[in-house]
Amino acid sequence: MSKSMSLNAAAGLSGMLKAGHQHMEGVEGATVRNLEAAKQLSTIVQSSLGPNGMNKLVVNHLGKTLVTSDCAAIVKELEIEHPAAKMLQLAAEMQDSECGDGTNLTVSFAGELLAATEDLLRMGLHTSEIIAGYKKASHKLLDEILPSLVCSTVDSSDKTTLETQLLTVLKPVLAAKQYGYEGVLAPLVATACLGTMSSNSSKVHAENVRVAKVLGGSVAQSKVIHGFVALRGVESSLTSATDAKVTVFACGIEMSTTEAKGTVLMNNAEDLKGYNKSEELKMEEIIKSIADTGTKVIVTGGTISEMALHFVERYKLVALRISSKWELRRLCAATGATALVRLGPATADEMGFSDLVQVQEVGGRPITVFETSSSKLSTILLRASTSSLLADLERAVDDGVHACRVACQDGRLVPGGGATEMECSLRVKQFGDTCPGLDQYAIRTVATVLEFVPRTLAQNAGLHAGDTLAALGAAHANGQGTHGIDITGTSSNGIFDTAETQLVDLLATKESAFRLALDAALTVLKVDQIIMSKPSGGGRAN
């Protein structure tokens, strides 16, 4: 018998698999290890939950330093190897791409649920009974309880009050990322999102909201520009143009060179004088033909030769060079232009238009602004004193834009400040009391785990978590379902009525977060064996 067909029965699984593999099975070997890994990841991000959440300082493998409380950014930079913790990371990434907000809720809820599962296993419950209980609680929570807690709705068809409604949605989202700046950022994000809407539609196009970061100044100096902003100055001496037709070239503004090498024989001084004359005449002809179309601004994705720049100055044109093809596409979208791959005059359909093109100095650096009232592209110009704060502000704005998009699709709102989770906990616990089987213990565990949101909010705000949670539970038991955690500490018992301050969360974001967290937790629980092959290639450098 050949070596490949032999099997050492005494060696068990190790005799069947290739040398160097790792194998773990059973409750202690696989399940508990997975639960511990998930618990560790949730512990990392849980202290960043809410407006008073702490920042994490992460240095990735490239030496880049990240200082943020945004869960999606944190788990993305962590080099997670454990497959169970990786599932929670994937759930957070999916939540970030779908809703923008609620990533911390996803990871923390899944981690807390899996941590509490260990106690159920110690009690003697089988994994299948725990999974059945979690599924029952999931259906009850997502299909019945959460929809019944809706307190108000965003009417996206009413354009006159839509900005005010969006501000109500945005402030809690932005406060969770940048507490204290929500009053500055919320109007900017709302204005930018409204600028992307068409007159007959209430859909927010998140890809049409761009962020331009300029270091220096304060956050209060940030502003919204309806149009495009290039973070560089122009190449020409003329720096502004009004009611300008814009011609965009994807190629460089220079004479094309031949691929083959050639030799030029000059017999006298006249040959040397007239050598560049034909090239100059041809370039002047091209620039003049562009200017004759009424173009005031030319933009190129390549280089501008000195000869071309000379004739650009002669015909009083504004010339801008943008090296990024993505930025060039955004400019075309903002002005309605078409990027030409040939050097020559554009047709009327290929030219764009901008109300005002001018160079401004912001933070000691020149920027070129294309203001276009008819444009569906908005740019939020962010200012801050440090680059890390600028990056964190950009992440907060991105989450706010996605929140606006979700609010215009599904405008149902539920109470914030931990009020929704506390009410859900109370009702799921009541549902568990009506279930006769062993799965009632798993349902009660889901109810207990839901209390982690108000508890963590109270802890991060410096309140006494036990007393605050007891007061909140008593209020909800008495029918005060909109009461949540008062992170400002102005109330005597640490709770207040969220309806009075319009502290709300999007129902779609909550539903998505709970669904993804429960799916990730159930996937991890169904694993009873972990088999890992030997990593390919050489060992990692220490």
N, C-alpha and C positions, 0 to 999 in steps of 0.2 A: 504494500500500500504506500502511495506517495506521501510525502510529508504534509502537503496541503490538505489531504483527506484524513489525516490522523486526528484523533480526539482523545485527550487525557480526561477521562470521565471523573477521575478523582479531583481534578483541579476545578471542576465546576465551570462557571461562566468564564473565568479567567483562562481556562484551557481552550475555549472556543474563540475568544476575541484576540486581536493582535496585541502584542506586548506593549505596555505603556498606557493602556486605557484605564479609566477610573469608573468604578461602579458602586452605586449606593442604592439601597432599596429599603422598603418598610417604613413604618411611621417614624422611627427614630433616625433612620439613615437618610431618607429622602424628604418626607413630608415636613418634619420639624426643621430640617436644614433650610427648606424653602421658606417656611414661615419666618425663621430668624432673619434671612436675607431681606425679605420684604419689610419686616419690622425695622431693620437698620436703615433702609432707604427712607421710610416714612418718618423716622426719628430725625433724620437730617433736615428734611424740608418742613416739618411740622412747626418748628419755631418761627418760620417765615410767614405763617398764615395771618392774614388780616392786616389792617393799616399799621399796627404796632409791631409787625413781624420784623425779625432781625435779618440783617444782610448776611450773605455768605461770601467769603473771599476764596475763590477757586482759581488755582493756577494750572492750566492745562499742559499737555505734553509739549506744546510749542513755546511755553513760557509766557503765554498771554494771561494777564490777570483779569478776572471777572469779579466785580463787586455788585451783587444784586440780591433781591429777595424774590425774584421771579422764578418759580419752580421749574418752568419749561426750560429756561436758560441754564439753571443749575444742573438738572438731570441730563441735559444734552452735553454739557462739558465733562460730566463725570464719566470716567472710563469704566463702566459697569461690565463685569464679566459673568457674574452669577446669572444663569438663565431665568430664574424666578424673578429676581429684581429687574432683569431686562424687560420682562413683560409689563411691569409697572411703568418703566421708562417709555415703552412703546404706547401705553395707554395715555400717558401724559402728553406725548407728542401728537397723538391723534386728537386729544381734547384741544390742544393749542391750535392745530390746523383747522378744526371745525368751529370752535367758539372763541378762541383767543384767551378767554378767562376760565378760571376754575381748574387749572392744572394742579394746584396744590391740594385742592379738595379731592381730586381723583387719586393722587398718590397717597395722601394721608388717610383717606377713608379705606382704601384697599389694604394699606399696611396695618391699620388698626384692626380691621376685620380679621385679617390673617393672624395677627398677634392674639386676638381673643379666641380664635379657633383652637389654639393650642390647649386652652383650658377645657374646651369641649372634648378634645381627644383624651385628655387626662381623666375626664369624668367617665370615659368608656364608650362614648358615642362613636359609631362607625362613620367613616368619611361620607358614605352614600347618604346617611341620615342628615348629616350636616349640610351637604349640598342641596338636598331636597328642601330643608328648612330655609336656606338662603334663597333658593329660587322662589319659594312661596312669598317670602318677605319682599323680594325684588318686584314681583308682579303686583303685590299690594301697594308697595311704595310708589312705583312708577306709573301704574295704570289708574289708581284710585285716589291715593292720598295727596300726592303732589298737585295734580290738576285741580283738586278741590280747595287748595290754599291760595289760588290766584286772587290778588287784592285789587289789581288795576291792569289796564291794557294800553299799550302804545298804539295810537291811531295814526298809522303812517300815511293815510289818504288825506289827512288834514294838514296841508303844508304850512298853514299859518301858525299852528301851535306845535308843529313837529320839533322845532329846535328846542323849545322848553321841555318837551317830553324826553328828548334825547339827553338833555342835561341831567334830568332826574336819573336816567339809566347810567350815564357816564360817570358821575361823581363817585359812587361807591366803587366802580371798577378801577378808576384811576387812583382813588384814595388807598386801595389795597396795595398798589405798587409804589405810589409817590404821595404819601400822606402829607398834606399841607400845600401841595401844588395842584390839587384837583380843581380848585377854583380858577386857576390860570389855564390849565390844559383842557378842561372840559369844553369851554366855549370854542377853543381852537379846533378841537377834533369834530365837534358838532358842525361848525361852519364849513370845514373841509369836506365832511361827508355829504352835507347838503349840496355842496358845489358839484358833486359827481352825479347827482340825480338828474334825470331828464324830466321835462315838464309833465309828461304823461305817465311816469313811472315812479314808484317809491323805492326802487331797488338801489342799494348802496354798492358801488363798485370799489371794493377795498383796494384793488390794484391801481386805481387812479389817484390814490392819496399817497403822496411821496413825502419823505422826511429829509430835509437838508440840515445838517448839523454844522454850526459855526461856534468854535470855542471862544469863550470870553463873554463878559456881561452876565446878566442874571436871567433866570427862567421867565421873569415877568416881561422881558424884552422880546420874547418869542411872538411870532405873528403868522398869519395865513396869507398866502399869495395865490390868487386864482390864476394859475398858469404854471410856468416852469422856471426853475432857478438853477443856473449853472454856477458851480463854486469856483469860478475863475473869471478873469477879466477878458476883454476883447483884444484882438491882435492889431486892430486899426487905431488911429488917433481919434476918430469919431466914436463917441461912447454912448450915444443915445439916438433914438429914432421913434417918431410917433406915427400911428396908423401905418405901420410898416408891413410891406409884403416880404415874406421870408422864403428864401430858396435854400434848400438843404442838399448837400452833396455827401454821399457815402464815401466818395473817393477824395483824394487830395487835390488842392487847386495848384497845379504845377504842370509843366509840360511833360508828357510821357517820354520815357527813354526807350531806345531800341534794345532788343534782347541781345543782338549780335554786336560785337565790337567793330568799330570802324576807324579808318585813318583819314585825316583831312590834310591835304597838301595846300599850303599857302605860298604863293609866289611873290607877293608884295604886300605893302602896308595896307592897301585898299582891301585886300582879301581879309586881313585881320580885323579891320574896322567894320566890315559888313558881315562878319561871321554870325554875330548874335542878332542882327537886324531883323531877319525873317522870323526868328523866335519871338522877339519883342512885338513885332507887328501881329503875329498870330495870337499872343496872349492878350494884347490890347483889344483885339477884335472880339475875343471871348468875353472879357470883362465888360466891354461896352455893350455887347448884345444882352448880357445879364442885366445891366443897369437900364437898358432901353425897355425892358419888360415892366419897369416900375419897382423892381426889387430895391429895398433899402438895407436889408440885412442878409448876409450869406453866412451859412454855417457849414463847416466841413468836418468830416470824421477823420481826415488825414492831415497832412501838413500843408502849409501855405508857403510857396516859394517867395523869395525876396522880390523877384520880378512881378509876380502876381500881386503882392502886397503894395508895390509901387502904383500899379494901375487901380487897385482898390481905393487907394488914397486919392488918386486923381479924379475918380468918378464918385467920390464922397459916399462910400458904402461902409457899413459896419460889418466887420469880419470876426467870427468867433470860431474857435477850434475846440471840438469835443472829442476826446479820444475814445470814450466808452461807447460801444454800439448800443448798449441798453439805454444810456442817457440820450443818445441820438433818437432812439425810438420814442422815448417819452416826450422829447421836444416835438417830434413829428405829430404825436397824439395831441399835444397841447395846442399846436398852431394849425393843425390840419394839413401839414405839408407832406410831400412824398420825397423820400431820400433818393436822389438821382445817382446812378452809377456812371454817368457820362458827364463830362465837363462841357457845359453849354447852357443856353437859356432854357428856363422851365416854362411849361405851358401854364395856362390859368388854373387848370385843375391840379397841377403838381405844386403850385406855390401855396404857402401858408400865410396866415395873417396874425398880427399881434397889435393890440392897441398901443402898447408902450414897451420899448426895449431900451433898457438903460443899465449902466454900470453903477452899482452902489458899493460903498465901503462899509462893511460890517465886521466889527471885531478886528480891525486893522488889515483885513484882506478884501480884495475886490471880488464882487459876485455880479453876475449878469442876470437880470430879471426880465422875463417875458410875461407881461401881464396881458391876459386875454379874457375879456368878460364872457365870451361865448364858449370858453374852454370847459371841458368836463374833467380836467385834471387839476387837482389842488396840491399845493406844496406847503407843508408846515415847516417854517424856519425856526429851528430850536436853538436856543442860546443857553449856555451853562458855563460854570467856572472850571470844571474838570471834564476830561474825556470820559471817565467812568460814569459820571452823572449824566452826561449827554447820551451815552449808550443805554443807560437804564431808562432815561426819559423816552428814548426812541422805542424801547420795548413796551413801555406803558402806553404810548400813543398807538402802537400797533395793536395792542389788546383792546384799546378803546375803539379803534376803527372797526375791528371785528365785532365788538359788542353792538355798535350801531347797525352793522349789517344784519346781525341776528335779530335785533329789536325790530327792524323793518320787515323781517320775514315772519317772525313769531313774536308779537309784542306783549305776550302774557307775562306779568310780573308777580313775584311772590315776596313776602317780607324778608328783609335782610337781617344782618346782625346776629345770626344764629337762631332767629325766631323760627324759620322754616324747619331747620333740623330738629329743634326741640319739640315742635308740634308733631313732626313725623315720628320722632322717637316715642312720644306718648301714644300715638295711634297704632304704631306697629306693635308696641308692648301690649296694648289692649287686644289687638288681633292675635298675638301669640297666646294670650290667656284663653282664647276660644278654641285653640287647636288641641286635639286630644293626644296626638302621637308624640314620639320622642323629638320630632322636628321642632316642637314648640321651644325647646331650649336654644336651638339655632336662631329661631325668629326673635326670641328675647335678646339674644346676643347682638343681632343687627340693631335692635332698638337701643341697646346700651351704647353701642359704638357710635350711633348717630349723635350722641351727646358730646362727642369729642370736639365738635366745631365750637359751640358756645364755651366749653371748658377751655379750649386752646386760646380763643379770643380773650377770655378773662385773664388767663395766665400771661399772655403776651402784653396785655395792657397793665399788668402789675396789680390786678385785683385778686382778692382771695377767691380762688376757683371754687372751693367747696361751698362757701356761703352764697356766692353769686349763683351757682348752678342750682342750689336748693331754692333760692328765691325765684329764679326763672321757672323751675319746675312747678312750684306752687302757683305762680301766675298763670301758666298754661293749663294746669289742672282746674283752675277757676274760670276757664273760658277766655282768657286774655291771650289769644293766639298770635297776636302781632307784637308781643313783647320780646325784645332782644337784649343783647349785652350793650351796656353803655360804656364804650371805651374811653370816653372823656373823663369819667369818674365824677360827674356833677351830681348824679343821683345818689341817694343814701345807701341803697341796696345793690347798686351796680347794674340795674336793668331799667329800661324805658320803653315807651310805646313807639315802635318804628314808624307807625302810620303818621305820627305827628311831624316827623322830620323827613318823610318820604324816603326812608332808607329801604331800597328795594333791590332785588336781584332778578335776573332773567330766568324764567322757568326753563327755557330751552337749555341754558347753560347748566343748571342744576341737574336736569334730567340726563343730559349727556355725561356729566361727571359721574353721577351715581351708576349709570348703566355701564360705562367703561370700567369703573372701579370694581363693580360686582362681577363683570365678565372676566376681568383679569384675575380676581380672587378665586373664582370658580375654576378657571383654567389651571391655576397653581395647585389648587386642592386636588384636582383629578390626577396629578402626577404621583405615581407610587415608586417609580424607578428613575434614576439619573444615570445615564451611560454616556461617558465622554471619551472620545478617541484621543490618542496622543496628538498634540498639536503638530502640524506639519512645519517643516523648515527647522532652522537652528534655534537654539535657546535665545531668550530675550536678553538684551544687554542690561546689566544692573545700573 
